[in-house]
Amino acid sequence: METSISVDGAVSKLTPQDQRELQQFVQNESQKNQIQSTVHDLTERCFKRCITGSLSAGKLTSKEEVCMQNCVERFMDTSLAVLKHLETLRAGQ
């Protein structure tokens, strides 16, 4: 006979400090996942936009390299602008 404990039941048996540490761990892992997803999306978008030839030589052409750099920089600029705007909205509440 197999015994199963619900996640909520197992968490409630942890000490308050262990619960906080678990919550922090889950939050950190969620942030890592979000960052990885963003990097994947950025890579895909910039690759589709900038890579025009074959990568058989293992190198980007100078034009592709410049395009990739500009693509990433625009993405970062946009992300920072959105974050600053959200901080402004939050501060105004």
N, C-alpha and C positions, 0 to 999 in steps of 0.2 A: 504494500500500500504506500502510495506516494503522498507526502505532505507538502502542501504549497502554502506559502505565506504571501499575502498581498504586499505590494511595494509599500503602500501606505502603512500597513501594519508593521513592516520591518523598520521603516523610517521612524515611526512613533516610539520604537524601542531604543532608539539612539539617544545619547545624551544631548542636551541643547547645543553644546559646543560641537559635537559630531554632526548634528543636523545643520548647523551653520556652515561647517566645513564642506559638507556634502552639497549644500545649496550653492556655495561659492564655486565648487568644482564643476557642478552642472552649468552654472552661468559662464564659467571660463570656457568650457567645452563648446557651449552654444556660440560664444563669441568667435572661437577658433573656426567653427564650422561656417559662420557667416563670412569671415575673412577669406576662407578658402573658396567659398562660393563666389565672392566678389572678384577674387583674383582669376578664377576660372572664367567668369563672364567677361572680364576685361581682356584676358588673353584671347578668348574666342572672337570677340568683337574686333580687336585690333588686328588679329591674324587675318580674318576675313577681309578687312579693309585694306591691309597693307601688303600682304604677301601675294605677289603676282606670279612668281615663277616657282621653280622646283627647289626644294631644299636639299637636293642630292649632294651638293658640295658641302653641306653642313654650315653654310654661312648665308647671311642676308646680304642682298645687294646694298650699296650705300643708300639708294633711294628708299628701299624697304626699311632699313635701319632708322633713317630719319623719320619716316612715316610712323613707325612703331613708337619711337621716342615721343613724337608730338601727340600721338593718340593717347599714350599713357599720361602724359602731362595734362592734356585737356580733361581726361577722366578725373585725375587727382584734383585739378582746379575746380571742376564742377562739384565733386564730392565735398570739398572744403567749403565751397560757397553754400551748398545745401545745409551742411552741418552748422555753419555760422548763422544762417537764416533760422534754422530750428532752435538754436540757442537763444536768439533774439526773441522769437515767439515765446519760448518757455520763460524767459526772464520777464516778459511783459504780462504774464498771467498772475 
